[in-house]
């Protein structure tokens, strides 16, 4: 008997074919095998982010916030109080976290993306970036970006900020108790960052970066009614757990 006849049987009266019991077994084994492959791939991607690692990450956030000087909007007065309310919740890891309404988190991520996307859209127009830097950056990050623009103008270089891909873990947002500060946590895939010639737009230099977690502080500007990037708090290699950058 041929193998195909073991997997598919034919009704002698109607002539119709159907999957035999052995065929269903083979299909089940194939599905199980594919599922195992997908699960192994996902675990390989996320193997460096265990519950212990996440607790370490929370500690790093707290240390970074404790060591850094307050940003201009850190002290919340009645006039600066947000129009939304926040609450303390327990995460699955048993850690206290400040939770804001979903529409606030959506606004944080939207303003974050808008800042990086607008920079990349005008990365070769330094005058535009200088004028609009205060629209997207505040606190410690504003003078850093302005200094970076001065360097770019002197060296005739340009850089992109949003030219990267996220790992399957994606990103999340954690809030400070005052509700007007948040940390955008991104899990970024390994890749290259480039420097370009300001005039020809050709690649001048490149740097390879590993899989990493990047934590960016956002501060709400009540006058502008938008979230602004106030500092890069932390960047850490997900494979080695080496801190690549930490704001001190």
C-alpha positions as CSV (number, residue, x, y, z in Angstrom):
1,X,0.0,0.0,0.0
2,X,1.4,3.4,-1.0
3,X,2.0,6.1,1.7
4,X,-0.6,8.3,0.2
5,X,-3.2,5.6,0.7
6,X,-2.3,5.4,4.4
7,X,-2.9,9.2,4.8
8,X,-5.9,9.6,2.6
9,X,-8.7,7.1,2.1
10,X,-11.2,6.8,-0.7
11,X,-14.9,5.8,-0.3
12,X,-15.5,3.0,-2.7
13,X,-19.2,3.9,-3.2
14,X,-19.1,7.7,-3.5
15,X,-15.5,8.1,-4.7
16,X,-14.9,10.9,-2.2
17,X,-11.6,11.2,-0.5
18,X,-11.0,12.0,3.2
19,X,-8.1,12.2,5.6
20,X,-7.4,8.9,7.3
21,X,-6.7,8.6,11.1
22,X,-3.0,8.3,10.4
23,X,-3.2,11.4,8.3
24,X,-4.6,13.4,11.2
25,X,-1.8,12.1,13.4
26,X,0.8,13.3,10.8
27,X,-0.9,16.7,10.6
28,X,-1.0,17.0,14.4
29,X,2.7,16.2,14.6
30,X,3.5,18.8,11.9
31,X,1.5,21.5,13.7
32,X,3.1,20.6,17.0
33,X,6.6,20.8,15.3
34,X,5.9,24.3,13.8
35,X,4.5,25.5,17.1
36,X,7.7,24.4,18.9
37,X,9.9,26.1,16.3
38,X,7.9,29.4,16.7
39,X,8.1,29.1,20.5
40,X,11.8,28.5,20.4
41,X,12.3,31.5,18.1
42,X,10.3,33.8,20.4
43,X,12.2,32.6,23.5
44,X,15.5,33.2,21.7
45,X,14.4,36.8,21.0
46,X,13.2,37.4,24.5
47,X,15.5,35.2,26.5
48,X,17.3,38.1,28.1
49,X,14.2,39.6,29.6
50,X,13.2,37.5,32.5
51,X,11.2,38.6,35.6
52,X,14.5,39.1,37.5
53,X,15.8,41.2,34.6
54,X,12.7,43.3,34.7
55,X,13.1,43.9,38.4
56,X,16.7,45.0,37.7
57,X,15.4,47.3,35.0
58,X,12.9,48.9,37.4
59,X,15.8,49.4,39.9
60,X,17.9,51.0,37.2
61,X,15.0,53.4,36.4
62,X,14.7,54.4,40.0
63,X,18.4,54.9,40.4
64,X,18.5,56.9,37.2
65,X,15.7,59.2,38.5
66,X,17.4,59.5,41.9
67,X,20.8,60.5,40.5
68,X,19.5,62.9,37.9
69,X,18.8,66.5,38.6
70,X,15.1,67.5,38.4
71,X,13.9,68.6,35.0
72,X,12.2,72.0,34.8
73,X,8.7,70.5,34.9
74,X,9.4,67.9,37.6
75,X,7.8,70.0,40.4
76,X,4.1,69.9,39.9
77,X,2.1,72.9,41.2
78,X,-1.6,73.4,41.1
79,X,-1.3,75.2,37.8
80,X,0.8,72.4,36.4
81,X,-1.5,69.6,37.6
82,X,-2.6,67.3,34.8
83,X,-6.2,67.0,33.8
84,X,-6.0,63.3,34.2
85,X,-5.7,61.1,37.3
86,X,-3.2,58.3,37.9
87,X,-3.3,55.4,40.3
88,X,-0.9,52.9,41.8
89,X,-1.3,49.3,40.6
90,X,0.6,46.1,41.1
91,X,2.4,44.6,38.1
92,X,2.5,40.8,37.5
93,X,6.0,40.9,39.1
94,X,4.6,42.4,42.3
95,X,6.1,45.8,41.7
96,X,4.1,49.0,42.3
97,X,3.5,51.0,39.1
98,X,1.7,54.3,38.3
99,X,-1.0,53.8,35.8
100,X,-2.5,56.6,33.6
101,X,-5.6,56.5,31.4
102,X,-5.0,54.8,28.0
103,X,-5.6,58.1,26.1
104,X,-2.6,59.6,28.1
105,X,-0.3,56.7,27.1
106,X,-1.5,57.1,23.5
107,X,-0.6,60.8,23.7
108,X,2.9,60.1,25.2
109,X,3.8,57.6,22.4
110,X,2.3,59.9,19.7
111,X,4.3,62.9,20.9
112,X,7.4,60.8,21.2
113,X,7.0,59.4,17.7
114,X,6.2,62.9,16.3
115,X,9.4,64.3,17.8
116,X,11.7,61.6,16.3
117,X,9.8,61.5,13.0
118,X,10.0,65.2,12.5
119,X,13.7,65.2,13.2
120,X,14.3,62.4,10.6
121,X,12.1,64.2,8.0
122,X,14.3,67.3,8.3
123,X,17.6,65.7,9.3
124,X,19.4,67.6,6.5
125,X,17.8,71.0,7.4
126,X,19.7,72.0,10.5
127,X,18.1,75.5,10.6
128,X,14.7,73.9,10.8
129,X,15.8,71.5,13.6
130,X,17.3,74.4,15.6
131,X,14.1,76.4,15.4
132,X,11.8,73.4,16.3
133,X,14.0,71.7,18.9
134,X,12.1,73.4,21.8
135,X,8.9,72.0,20.4
136,X,10.0,68.5,21.0
137,X,12.7,68.6,23.7
138,X,12.9,70.0,27.2
139,X,14.8,69.6,30.4
140,X,18.3,68.2,30.0
141,X,17.7,66.9,26.5
142,X,17.0,70.3,25.0
143,X,20.6,71.7,25.4
144,X,22.0,68.3,24.5
145,X,20.1,68.4,21.2
146,X,21.1,72.0,20.6
147,X,24.8,71.1,21.2
148,X,24.4,68.1,18.9
149,X,23.0,70.4,16.2
150,X,26.0,72.8,16.6
151,X,28.4,69.8,16.2
152,X,26.5,68.6,13.1
153,X,26.7,72.1,11.6
154,X,30.4,72.3,12.3
155,X,31.2,68.8,11.0
156,X,28.7,69.0,8.1
157,X,27.1,65.8,9.3
158,X,23.5,64.6,9.8
159,X,22.0,61.8,11.8
160,X,18.6,60.1,12.1
161,X,16.9,59.4,15.4
162,X,14.1,57.0,14.5
163,X,15.8,54.6,12.1
164,X,15.4,51.4,14.1
165,X,13.2,48.4,14.5
166,X,11.6,47.2,17.8
167,X,11.9,43.6,19.1
168,X,8.7,41.6,19.6
169,X,8.4,42.9,23.2
170,X,7.7,46.4,21.6
171,X,7.5,49.2,24.1
172,X,5.6,50.4,27.2
173,X,5.2,53.5,29.3
174,X,5.7,54.0,33.1
175,X,4.7,57.1,35.0
176,X,6.0,59.1,37.8
177,X,3.6,59.7,40.7
178,X,3.0,63.3,39.6
179,X,1.5,62.1,36.4
180,X,3.4,64.6,34.3
181,X,6.5,62.6,33.7
182,X,6.7,59.2,32.0
183,X,9.4,56.8,30.8
184,X,9.0,55.2,27.4
185,X,10.6,51.8,27.5
186,X,11.6,50.4,24.1
187,X,13.1,47.0,23.2
188,X,15.2,47.7,20.1
189,X,16.6,45.2,17.7
190,X,20.3,45.1,16.8
191,X,21.2,47.3,13.9
192,X,23.3,50.1,12.6
193,X,23.2,53.8,13.1
194,X,24.6,56.1,10.4
195,X,26.0,59.5,10.0
196,X,25.4,61.3,6.7
197,X,27.1,64.0,4.7
198,X,25.0,67.1,5.2
199,X,25.1,68.0,1.5
200,X,25.4,64.8,-0.5
201,X,23.4,62.7,2.0
202,X,26.0,59.9,1.5
203,X,26.9,57.6,4.4
204,X,30.0,58.9,6.2
205,X,30.2,56.6,9.2
206,X,28.2,53.7,10.8
207,X,28.1,52.1,14.2
208,X,26.7,48.7,15.1
209,X,24.4,48.5,18.1
210,X,23.2,45.3,19.9
211,X,19.7,44.3,21.0
212,X,19.0,46.9,23.7
213,X,16.5,48.4,26.0
214,X,16.2,52.2,25.9
215,X,14.4,54.3,28.4
216,X,13.4,57.8,27.5
217,X,11.9,60.3,29.9
218,X,9.0,62.3,28.7
219,X,7.7,65.4,30.5
220,X,4.3,67.1,29.9
221,X,4.5,70.7,28.9
222,X,1.3,72.3,30.2
223,X,1.8,75.5,28.1
224,X,2.4,73.6,24.8
225,X,-0.1,70.9,25.9
226,X,2.2,68.1,24.6
227,X,4.8,65.6,25.9
228,X,8.4,66.4,25.3
229,X,11.6,64.3,25.5
230,X,13.3,65.6,28.6
231,X,16.3,63.1,28.8
232,X,17.6,59.7,27.7
233,X,17.6,57.9,31.0
234,X,19.1,54.6,30.1
235,X,20.4,52.4,27.3
236,X,21.3,48.8,28.1
237,X,22.6,45.8,26.0
238,X,20.0,43.0,26.4
239,X,22.5,40.3,25.8
240,X,25.3,41.3,28.2
241,X,23.3,43.6,30.5
242,X,26.0,46.2,30.0
243,X,24.8,49.7,30.5
244,X,25.6,51.6,27.3
245,X,24.3,55.0,28.7
246,X,22.9,56.1,31.9
247,X,22.0,59.7,32.8
248,X,23.8,60.8,35.9
